[in-house]
Structures are given as C-alpha cells and as structure tokens.
Amino acid sequence: MVPSVWAADTNARSLPLFASLLFGLGLLAGAARAEDLAPLRVNTFPNAKALPLHAGIAMGIFARRGLKIELQLTENSKAQRDGLAAGRFEIAHSALDNAIAMIEGAKQDVVIVSGGDSGMNEFFVQSDVKSFADLRGRIIVVDAPDTAYALQAKKILLREGLKDGTDYTIKPVGAGLYRLKAMAEDKNNAAGILNLPFTVQAEEMGMKSLGRTIDLLGPYQAVGGFVMRAWARDNRPTLERYLAAYVEALRWVRDPAHKTDSVALLVNRLQISQAAAERTYQLLLDPAFGFTPDAKIDFDGFKNMLALRAEVERGTPAQPERYTDLSYYDHAMTLVGR
C-alpha cells in the first residue's frame, strides 16, 4: 500500500506509545506551560527520516527546551527552498544539496547548521529491469532535476554509459512518496532513487534495488538542517536550543529501548504496516546506513557531495566552510553533553 498522505492525527496506535505520550505530556506540564513556549516552524519531507522530529514533539523533548514546534511537510524540494526564502518557516531539514542550490543558484544567504544522515538512498527499478543498461530509453523519476538525489542518479547512470537527455528521460514528480507512487502506478516510470520507508514498500511491491547510493558513489552527506543566516544570527539561543532538542530526540529514537514506541510512531505517521515499520526502524539504526549519531556532519561525505554537484554542473567544488556555521551546533552539544 502506498500512503496517500502523512498522517496528521496524533492518535496512538499502540498502548506503549499511548503510555509514552502521556508520560511525555506529564513532563511537558512540569517543564513549561504551553503559553510560555516559543513557536518555531520546521519544514521537512514526509519520510522516515522525520522520526526524530515527530518523537521530539510527541515526547515533549522540544517543549522541555522551551519550544513549540509547528511541523510542516513539503511535497518537493522547490517548495521547501521557496518557503524558507520567503520566511514561511525558520528551519529546513532535507538534503543539504538544497541549501547549496539556494546559495549558489538563487544567491540566498543560507547556512547549514547540522548534519543528519547519508540519505538512506537506494536506486530502485521495476522488476523487469535487470541492470542499469536496461534503463536506456526509459524514464527516471526524481524530486527536482537540479538537486540532491537527481544528481546522484545522473552520476550513477553516467558511470554506466547513459547520458541524461540522450539515453533516458528525467521526470520530476516530487518527494520520495510521490516517486514511489509514480513507479507503482505506471511501469513506464522505470527507476528512481528512494529512501525509507519507500524502499521497504517498493520491495513489498516486487520492485528491486540496484544498490545503495553510498555503495555506488561513496560517502555522502545528505540530510541536515539549514536556515537563513540572518535568522540564525538574530535567534542564536532559540536555534541552539532547537539543535539540542533535536539531538536529544535523535538519541531517543536510536535507543533500542524505545523501539516499540518508535515503530508505533512510524505506523501512525506514515500509515504503513507494522512489518514495514519494523523493517524501516531496523534500517534507520543501521550504523553504516541509518541516522548519523548526534546529527554530526560527515565532512568526507560533504566534500563528496560538493564534488558530485560540481562535476555534474561542470564547476569547481568549494570548501565546506563556505556553506556551514557549526558554532550553533557546537554550543548545542554543550547543552546536551557529548
């Protein structure tokens, strides 16, 4: 089953989760009154990598840092980039390549403030595709054609002797949810890079992986947090408390003691089966593939990402320091302890 939307309700679907929510709400009541919490709008993609945000909200982790999070879910990277630039939210979590696109392409003053993961991406194809060579003349679905995982797909296919626009067609359809939906509904959409939980669902539908992108391309810094630089400068304490709470929420999710509640959140928020949620959670905790501990930036992966983007665009990669300011993250880590 392909989920049509990310579940918006907060009704628990298991007794352990319900008990945990009550416990979290109890802590919230003791930590701060709702009217005392500072509002903060966060935008991310509707996939499994948003689990720390949902857990942080449900368990009162952000509230204990004095924050009331309004979580927005984007349909595609262009909408997210436009929304951040227009001030419709303060913090974006997605592929950091989107931040680079804002800085280099749109000349917007964006700064990266945290890491997150390597993308958890796999190159998925229809069941009739036996190899990359079989994608000649076929359609590849992507989010947006100029950023992030579309560039990974182009690089992988170029290594296999297939050139964009000549040997295959790129079709923008949006976030991972919509890429899976496009492939499920039309087998002419032959391939796409998918991440969790959509890789698990694609396997259930009979599609297959031609490999993890980190195995095909090497280390890669994918998801992280980024903001407008002026907002960060003017709201340093708020940003640092947010990053501290995010790290705490990520630690909560990565703690195997919280597996039952984490799986229940995945079922509830993604509207996926129990089996798919359990497999997704297992992969989220895979040390070579899942969440990066404490949302640290992998600078080897970041340099690789910059080099890939420069190669595809026939430019020269800049140094990571041009795009990052980790002083906010470093202070946040003093709040939570390393």
N, C-alpha and C positions, 0 to 999 in steps of 0.2 A: 504493500500500500504506500503510495506517495502522499505525504501530508500536504494538504492544500494550504494550510496556514500554520504559523507557530501559535500554539495555544496561548490565549491571553488570560484565561482564568487562572486563579491560584488555588483551586480546589485540589487537595491532596488526593492521590490515588493509592496510597498505602497507609496503613496505620503507623508504621515507623516514621514516615515523612510527616504525617499529621502531628505526631507527638513532638517531632523535632521542631516543626513550625511553631507549635505552642510554646516550646522551650525558648525558641529564638525571640518570640514576641514578648515573653516574660523578661528576658534580658533587655530587650528594647525598652520596655516600660521602666526598667530600673536605670537605664543609661541616659535617656533623654526623652522629653515629651515631643510628640510629633511636630508641634508648632515651633520647637526650638531647632529643628533640623534644617540645615542649609540645602536648598534644592540644587540638584546637579543633573543635567541631561547628558545621557551617554548613548551613543549610537553604535550598533554592531550588526553583524549578519545573523540571520536565523539558522544557526547550525549548532553542533555540539560544543564548539569552542566557546560559546557564550555561557556554558555551565557555571563558571565561577561568578559571573555577574548575577545569574539567577539564584545561585546558592547564597551569595553575599546579601542579596535583598531578602530572601526568604528567612535566612538565619539571623538577620539583624546585624550582620557584620559591618555593613556600611553605616547603619544607624548608630552603632556604638562609636563610630568615628565622627558622629555629628552630621551625617549626610543623608539626604532623602533622594534616592536615585530614581529618575524617570528614564526607563529603558526604552529606547526606540530601535526598531528593527528595520533595516534597509532592504530594498529589493535588488539594488545593484550598486556598484562602486561609484558610478557617476552621481547618483542621487546622494550618496554619502559625502562625496567630495564637495558637491554644490551646497549641501546642507551645512557642513562645517564652515565653509567660507561665508555663508550667509548668516551665521550665528544662530541657526535653529537648534543647535546643541553645542555643548562645550568640549566633549571628549569623544574621539572616534577610536574604535577597536576594529582593525581589519588588516589586510595585507599592507605592510609598510611601503610597498611599491606605490600605493595610492598617495601616500604622503609625498613621495618623490615626484610623482606626477603633478601634484599641486604646486610644489616648489619650483620645479624645472619647467613645467609646461605652462601652468597658469600664473606663475610668478607670485604665488601667495606665500605669506610668511608663516609657514607651518613648522613645527618642531616635534620630533619623535622623543617620547619620554619613557618608553618601556618596551620590552620585548614581549614574547608570549609563547610562540611555538614555530615549528618549521613548516607549517602548513597542513600536515597530515594528509597530503595530497597523493592521489594515485591516478594514473592515466587509464580511464575505463573506456571500454569499447563494447559494441554489440557482439552477440555470441557468434556471428558469422565471420568476424574479423579474426584472422589467425596471427597476423603480425602487423607492424607499422606499415609495411609495404602495401597491405590491403586497404589502406586509407587513401590511396591515390584516387582522386576524383570524388572523394566523399566529403561530407560536411562535419566540421568540428565545432561543437557548441562551446561558447565562452561567456564570461560575465561581460566585460568590455574588452574590445580588441587591443587596447593600447597599454594595459597594465597587468601586473601580477601574473596570475596563473595562465593567462593567454600567452604571455611571453614565454613561460615555461613550455607550453605546448608547442609553440613555434620553434623553440630551440631543440626540443626533443625530435620533432619531425624533420628539422633541417639536418640533424645528425644522421637521420635515416634517408637523406637524399630527397626529401619532399619540401618544396618551397611554397610559402603562403601566397595565395592568389594565382598560382600556376598549377600546383599539384593537388590542392584541396581548397575548400571554401570555409572561411571563418564566419560563424553565425552568432552574434551577440544575443543572449537570452536572459542574462541576469545571474543572480546568486546560485549557489550550489543546488538549492531546492528546485530552481527552475531549469537548471541544466539536466538534473535527473528526470524531471517531468518531461522535458523535451525529448530525451532519449527513450523514455518509457512509452511515450505516445506516438513516436514516429521513428521507425528504424532507419530512415534516411539520415537522421542525426546519428552519425556513426560513432562518435567519440567525444569525450570531454574529460577535463580534469575535475575530479570530485574529491570532497573531503567528508569527514564524519558528520552525521550518521549516514550520509548518502552512499558512501562506498559499501557499507554493510547492506543497505537496502538494494543497491544495484546488484550485488551478488545474489541476494534472495530472488531477484527477477531474472537471473540467468545471464546477466552481463559479466564481463571478466576484466581483470586488471592486467595491463601490460607492464606494470611495475610502479613502485613508489617513486615519486619525483626526486626524493633525496638520494635514492639509489641510482637514478638515471642521470642526475645533474650534480650531485654532491651536496654538501651542507647548504642550507638556505634559510635565511631569516625571513619568515613570512609575517605572521600576525604580531601586532604590537599596538601600543597606544600612542596617539598623536593629537596635538591641539594647535590652535593658533598661538603663535609665540607671544603676542601682546596679552592675550588672556592669561597665559601661564605666568607671565611676569607680574600681572596685576592681581593674581589669585594664587600666589605660591602656597600659602598654608592649606587652602582648600585642595589644590592639586596633590600636595604631599599626603594629606590625609586620605584622599581617594586612592592613591597608589598603595599606601599602607594597607588600606582595607581590601584592595584587590588582591594583594599578595596573601593576606590572611584568608580570603575566600578561596584562592587557588590552593593554599595549603590544606584547607578544609576538604576540598574536593579530592585532592591527591592522597588524603589519609584513607587507607583501606577500611578503617573503622567506620567510615561514612559511606561505604559502597551502597548499602541498601537505600539510603536516602538519596544519594546521587543518582542512582538508577531510576528511582521513583520520579525525581525531577526531570530526567531525560524523557521518560514515558509521558509525563504530564505536559511538558513544554513543547516537545517535538511531535507529540501524538504518534509515537512509534510503538512497536510491540515490545513486550518485556524482553524477549530474546534479542531483538535488535539493540535495545538499550543496554543490556548486559554486555554484549559484544562491543558496543561503542565505548562503554566505560572502560573495558579492558584495554582497548587501543589508546584511549586518552591517557592512560597511565603507563603506556609502553615507554620505557626510558629512551629508546632510540627514535621514537616516532611521535610521542604524545606531547603533553604540556612540558615546557621548559620550567624546571623548578624556579620559583620566585619570579617568574616572568623576566628573567635576565635576557639581555640581548646577546646573541651569538655573533660576535664580530666577524668570525670567519664566514659564517653564513650570510651576514650582511654584505660583506665585500663581494661574495659570490653573486648575490642578488644584484648589486650595483653593476658588476661586470657583465652580467647577463643582459641587463637593461641597456647598457652602453653598446654591447655587441649588436643587439637587435636594432638599435637606433643609430648605429654607426657613429657613436660618440666615444668620449673618453670618460671612464668612471671617476667620480670624485671620491674623496676620502669620507668615511662615515661621519666624522666630526662635523662636516658641513651641515648635516641634517639632524643631529642629535644634541640634546642637552640632558645629561643624566644626573645633574645636580638634584633635581626633584626626586628622582628615584633613589639616589644615594641617601638623601635625608629621610625619605620614607622608610628605608630599611633600618635606620637607627630607631624608628618608632616601633617597628615590629620585632627587631632583633634578627640577626643572621643565624 
